[in-house]
Amino acid sequence: QVQLVESGGGLVQAGGSLRLSCAASGSIFSVNTMAWYRQAPGKRRELVARITSTGSADYANSVKGRFTISRDNAKKTVYLQMNSLKPEDTAVYYCLLSQQYRNYWGQGTQVTVSS
């Protein structure tokens, strides 16, 4: 059983910063990929950033240069540092753990950016 718990969401003004965290527990294998997705009202869930267990990361074009994904394998935690936030970043952000051909999702955390 795998559980993911996200934290760090909230309300911030445009141009501000937030840091999201996602802590994994349960049967976590050493080889996996962790990622952040987001879903805005009326829109499809989209990939924001992902990082492998070796630290290789990639980003959606819309967040490149503003967001940074990182992970602490010892703590089984992935982070998303979000800078220069824009109103269009407003969404529910979900954490994903992918391992052994299975995907696990967190419950989501709301990020709201006011203009």
C-alpha positions in Angstrom: 0.0 0.0 0.0 1.3 3.4 -1.0 0.1 6.7 0.4 1.0 10.2 -0.7 0.3 13.3 1.4 0.6 16.7 -0.2 1.0 20.0 1.7 2.0 23.6 1.1 -0.8 24.9 -1.0 -2.6 28.2 -0.3 -3.4 31.6 -1.5 -0.7 33.9 -2.9 -0.5 37.1 -4.9 0.8 37.1 -8.4 4.6 37.2 -8.4 4.8 35.3 -5.1 6.1 31.9 -4.2 4.9 28.7 -2.7 6.6 25.4 -2.0 4.6 22.2 -2.2 5.7 18.9 -0.5 4.5 15.4 -1.1 5.5 12.7 1.4 5.2 9.0 0.4 4.8 6.1 2.7 4.3 2.4 2.3 6.0 0.1 -0.1 8.3 2.5 -2.0 10.8 1.0 -4.4 14.2 2.6 -5.0 13.5 3.1 -8.7 10.5 5.3 -9.3 9.4 8.6 -10.8 7.6 11.3 -8.9 5.7 14.1 -10.5 3.4 17.0 -10.0 0.3 17.4 -12.0 -2.3 20.2 -11.8 -5.9 20.5 -12.8 -7.7 23.9 -13.2 -11.5 24.1 -13.2 -12.9 22.9 -16.5 -9.6 21.7 -17.7 -7.7 18.4 -18.1 -5.1 17.4 -15.6 -1.7 18.3 -16.9 1.9 17.4 -16.1 3.8 20.2 -14.4 7.1 18.5 -13.6 8.6 15.1 -12.9 11.8 13.7 -11.5 13.3 10.2 -11.6 14.9 8.5 -8.6 18.3 9.5 -10.1 17.4 13.2 -10.2 16.6 13.7 -13.9 13.8 16.2 -14.2 11.7 17.8 -16.9 9.1 20.5 -16.9 6.0 21.7 -18.8 6.9 24.7 -21.0 4.5 26.9 -19.1 6.5 26.6 -15.9 10.1 26.3 -17.1 12.4 28.8 -15.4 9.8 29.5 -12.6 9.2 26.1 -11.0 11.8 23.6 -9.6 11.1 20.0 -8.7 13.4 18.2 -6.3 13.3 15.1 -4.1 14.8 13.7 -0.9 15.0 9.9 -1.4 15.8 9.3 2.3 12.6 11.2 3.3 10.6 9.7 0.3 9.5 13.3 -0.4 9.2 15.3 -3.5 9.0 19.1 -3.6 7.8 21.7 -6.0 9.3 25.2 -5.6 7.0 27.7 -7.4 8.3 31.2 -8.0 6.9 34.1 -10.0 3.4 32.6 -9.7 0.8 33.8 -12.2 -3.0 33.7 -11.9 -3.0 30.9 -14.6 -1.1 28.7 -12.2 -4.3 28.5 -10.1 -5.3 24.8 -9.8 -5.4 21.8 -7.6 -1.9 20.3 -7.6 -1.6 16.5 -7.4 1.4 14.4 -6.5 2.1 11.2 -8.5 4.3 8.3 -7.7 5.0 5.8 -10.5 6.7 2.5 -9.8 6.5 -1.1 -10.9 4.0 -0.1 -13.7 1.6 1.4 -11.2 0.6 4.9 -10.5 -0.4 6.3 -7.1 -2.0 9.8 -6.6 -2.2 12.1 -3.7 -5.4 13.8 -2.6 -4.4 17.2 -4.1 -3.7 20.6 -2.7 -5.2 23.9 -3.8 -3.0 26.7 -5.1 -4.7 30.0 -5.8 -2.9 32.9 -7.3 -4.6 36.3 -7.1 -4.0 39.1 -9.6 
